[in-house]
């Protein structure tokens, strides 16, 4: 077991992934297909077709990448603490912010949702996901990640040795078992279906995949996969060159139903193609992102340091910031492209400023 799990490139990758989450969620405001408008915090009538295509790419990789990084950081934390200390630490980092957020940010989300559409506000009890069972939206990640940490702790206490599994076997297992789980659950429970509860929200077809990615990150730490210095190699060049093939195939599978306005039959063959292209795209994109950051972005810096420190807080508050500025931008008769660009910049900059101010205030009052 390594003495430290700190890697500059991994910190930078996590921060960049959260920035991609911001871009993805801003895209929901201007998405042209109408898939977001019924539930997203703001639905601007000015739309852009290409943000939906960009969103498909981000939808493939951002959450698996976040679970992979979280998994990589977990073994060292488990080994350096008692079980109770580990649970207390994860509760403080994940459950406490989640509890505060679902009882403050989720009601704020609904206030903005109704206001931006010119709708009247409703009975206050309907603003909480517990009293009016509804999605936790972007906050679902926190309790699910806590559950994965809890399961990993149980595995280690049961003396299960993940390090005995080779990386190649793990990748093959994730691809085959994850694909079968996504396909099987999708066929059984409904295509792209969600389970909503007062504590856990998750997409049924992807929960197993996310857990596998978490465990794969932990395995990479235990086997010291990233202990050697990264260097450009033929596999990186090859994977970077062919990444567009499975990604384009998956984009085609995603937009195919829109060519049949009279109705599209989601057959087993379609589901197989959907998930096969998804998993191929995921592994190519994840590998390319990891190696890109290991080769080119394995350096600390003042700006990186500030952004890395803020990234978790930015994730928690960014949707509300999108709602505030997205609503304001609706008042301007300008192109959707300008609005989209402005909302990305405003959301990310203001979110970082607010988190930085909170951190500095908190430190001063310790």
N, C-alpha and C positions, 0 to 999 in steps of 0.2 A: 504494500500500500504506500502511495506517495505521501510525502510529508506535507505537501501543499497542493491545492487544486486551483491556484490562481494562474490564469492564462490571460494575457492581454487581449489576444485575438478573440477569445471566447467572450470576454466582457464586451468587446466591440461588436461581436456578432449578435449578442443578446440585445444590445441597444439598437442596432440597425434593424433587427427583427421587429422590435416594438415600434420603430418608426414606420416600418412597412404595415404594421397593424393600423397605425394612424391613417396612412394613405388609403388602406382598404376601407376603413370605416368612413372616411371623408367621401370616398367614391359612392357609398350608399346614398348620400344626399343627392347626387347627380346621376345616378344609375338610370338608364333609359328603358330597361325591359319591364319595369314595374314590379320587380321581385322584392324590393326593399320598402316601397312606399307605404305599405299597409302597416308596417311595424316600426320603421326606423325613426329616429328622434326628429329629423327634419326631412321633408320631401320637397325639394325645390323643383318647380315645374320646368326650369331650364335644365336640360339633360345632355349627357355626353355618352355616345355609344361605346367609345373605346375604354371608358373607365370600368365597364363591366368585364371586358376582356382582360384588362389588367387585374381586376379583382379575382378572376378565376385563377390566375397564376399565384396570387398571394394566398388564396384559399387552400391551395394545394400544400403549401410549405410552411406558413408562418406558425400555426399551432403545433404541428409535429416538431418543428425546430425548437420552439419554446419548451416543450416537454423533454426533448433530447437534452437541452442545456441544463434544465432543472435536474434531470436524472444524473448527469455528469457531476453536478455539484453535491449530490446527496451522500455518496459513500464516505467521503472525508468527514462530513458533518456527523454521520452516524458513528464512525469509528472514534471520533474525538470527544464524544459526549456519552453520558449515560442515556438509557432509553427515555427516562423522564425528562432530562435536560433537552434532549432532541425534540420531544413532543411539545414541551413548553416553548422552545424557540420557534418551531413551525407554527404553533398556535398563535404566537405573538405576531409573526410575520404574515401569516395567511388568513387565519380565521378572524382575528380582531379587526384588521382592515376590511375584510369581507362583511363582517357584522355591521360595522359602522357605515359602510358604503350602501348596503342593501336597504338600510333604514334612512338614508339621506339622499344618495345619488339616484336610486331607483325612483323615489317619489319626484325628485327634481326632473328626472327624465320624462315622466308623464306630464308634468306641468309644461315643459317645453314642447313636448309632442302635441298637446292640445292647443297651446298658444300659437305655435307656428302654423297650425292649420285653421286658425280662426274659430276653434271650437270652445264651448264653455267648459270651465273646470267642473269636476265631478265630486261626489262624496269622498271625503278624505280617506275613508277606509279602503277605497279602491286603488289607492296610490302605492300600496305595499304588496309585494309579490306573494306574501304569505296569506293575507286576508282575501286577495283576489288572485288566485293561483295563475301566475303568468311567468314569463321568462325572466331570469336574472340578467339576461342580455350578456354583455361582455364580461360580467363578474363571475360567470360560471367557472372560469378557469381556476379561481382560487380554492374553493372547496374540493374540486376534483384533484388538484395538485396535492392538497393536504391528504386526501385519501390515498393517493399513490405513495406518498412518503410514509404513511402509516403501514401500508402493505409491505413496502420495502423493509421497514424496520422489523416487521414480523418475520419476513423471509430471513433476514440476517440473524435474528434471535433463534430461528429454527435451524440455523447453520446450513442454509442452502447456499451452495457455492456457484455463483454465476460465472466466476472467472474460469471455470472448467469448460465453458462453452466458447468455441472459437468465434471470432468476428464473422467469418464467412458463414458459419452455421447459423449465427444469430440473424444475419441479413437474410439468408434464405428462409429461416423460420418466420421472420416478420413478414416477408413478402407472401409466403404461402398461407400461413395461418391468419395473418391480417386480412389478406384478400378474401379468404373463405369466410371469415367472421363478418366482414363488411357486406359481402354478397349475401350470406345466409341471413343475417339480421335484417338487411334491407328487404329481402324477399319475404321475410316473416312479419316484420313490424311495419313495413311501409317505407317506400323510397325516401331518403333524406328525412327520416323521422327523428323527433326529439322526445326525451323523457324529462318532464318538468316536475320538480318536487320543491318543498320549502327550503331544502338544503342543497341538493344536487340537481343540476341541469346538465344534460349531455346529449350529444347526437349519438343515437343508438349505433349507427354503422361505424362510428369512428372511435368509440371509447376504448375498444380493445387495441386498436392501432396506437392510440395515444399512450396507453400503458406500456405497450411494447417499445415505443420510442423512448419512454422514460427509463425502462430497464436497459435498453440498448446504450443510452448515455451512461448509466451506471457501469455497465460492462466495459465500455471504452475507458472509463477512469480506472477500474480495477485491473485492466490488462495493460495500462500505460500506453494506449494507442497513440496518444499525442505527446508522448515524452520525447520523441525525436524531433529535431528541427525540420520543419516542412521545407520542401524544395519543389520547384516546378518539375513535372514528370509527364510522361506520355499519357498516363491515364487521366490526368487532369485536363490535358489538352483534348483528348478524345471525348471525355464526358462533357466538357464545355462546348464542344463542336456539335454534339448530337442531341443536346438537351432540348432543342427546339422541336425534335421529332415527336417524342411522347407528349410534350406540352401542347403542341398543335393538335395532336390526336385527341387529347382530353378536352381542349377548348371546343373542338368540333362536336364531341359527344355532349357537351354542356349546352351548346347553342342549337343543336339539331332539332329539339322539340319546337323551337320558334319558327321553323319552316313549315310547320303543320298547324296553322291557326284553328283548323277544325277539330283538333285534338290529336294527341300523340300517345301511342300505346307503349307503355314502359314494359317491354318484354324482358325475358331472362337474358336473351342475347344482348339487348341494350345494356342491361345492368352489368353483364360480364365485361363488355367493352368499356363502360364507364369506369368501373373499378380497376380494371387492368391498366388502362391508360393513366389513371390516378396514381397507382402505386409505382409504375415505371417513372412517371414524372417526379414523384416525391423523392425517390432515391437518387435520381440524376441531379435534381435541384439541390437536395441536401448535401450531397457529396461536393458539388461545385461550390456551394456557399461556404462550406467548412474549409475547403482547400484554398479558396480565394482569400479568406480572412487569415488563414495560417500563413500564406505566402506573402500577402501584401499589406495586411493590417495588424500585424503582431507587434504593435508599438504603443506605449503609453503616450499620453499628452494631456495638456491642461484641458482642452476642450473635450476630448474623449473622456477624461476623468470626471468632469462635471456631468456630462450626458449619461455616463455609466451609472453614476451615483443616483441620478434622477429617474432612471428608466422605469423602475417598478412603480413609483408614484405617478409618472406620466401615464402608464397603462391604466391605472385606477381611475384617474380623473378625465382622461382625454375625451371621452364621449360627451360628457357634459359641456366641455369647451367647444366641441364640434356643434352641439345644439345651440349654444349661445351665439356664436359667430355665424353659423349657418343661417339662423333666423334673421340676424341683422343683414346678411348679404342678400337675402331674398328681397329686401327693399330696394335694391339697386338694379337698374335696367342695363346690365352689362352682360357680356358673353359668359356662358357657363364655364368656358375654359379659364377665364380670368378669376371667376368665383372659386372654382375648384383649386387653382393654384394658391389663391389668397387664403383659402380655408385650411389647406395643408400647412402653410407657413404659420398662420396665426395660431392654429391649434397646437402645433409642436412647440413653437417659441413660448407662447403664453403658459402652456402646461409645464414646461421646464422652468420658467420664471417662478411660477407659483410653488412648485416643489422645492426649488432652491431657496426661496424666501422662507418657506416652512421649515426646512432643514436648518437654516441659519438661526431662525428664531428659536427653534427647539434646542439647538446646541447652546445658545446664549443663556437659556433658562434652565440648564441642567445644574 
